[in-house]
Amino acid sequence: MLKKKYLAAGALALPFALLLTGCSASDLFGDKLDESTTRTAERSKDAVADGLLPTWVPDGGTNIELVQRNTGSERIFVMDYDGGLDSGQCQPLKIVGEPSDAELAQAYASDSRTKNLEPEKMSKTRTLEADWWPETAQASTTDLCGRFWVHQADGKLYGFAPDTESQVQAILVERKDAEGKQK
């Protein structure tokens, strides 16, 4: 009999606790789209072998930092590297920072994660943040390496893999809703 009272009290306490904290049940049980994981590696060769970085990433890179979307395919990474890119897996853009639809279609078709997606379904917007990621990175893109927008600057190699347009829009809505709850 005593167990039933405790169970009933616990069942009633949860809604009140949620009310007091300003959380909803969906906050507890729903996946958040705007969550990411940060990972690091010492050498690019090991990061490629472990699946952290794509196969086009050259050997010789060090101090790799990567942020990846938990619920999508967006990635940003940086590594120390001052060598060249493999021309067989990376295609230089005709206009820096402005990949054409044809260039994007060719690049996305060459990547296993995006080969079955129409290029216009892919976003050009980055939603991931890191203190090491330059705000001008996409505008500095010189190459497309599969789905990654890539450029080199100051002895570093930067890569950005976008997510689908629908995923980015959902993330932006989630952020807006979260901002509204904080006010």
Secondary structure, DSSP 8 states (H G I E B T S, - for coil): -HHHHHHHHHHHHHHHHHHHHT--HHHHHS--SS-EEEEEEEEHHHHHHTTSS-TTS-TT-EEEEEEEETTSS-EEEEEE--S---TTT-EE-SSTT---HHHHHHHHHTSTTTTTS-GGGB--------TTS-TTTGGG--EEETTEEEEEETTEEEEEE--BHHHHHHHHHHHHHHHHHH-
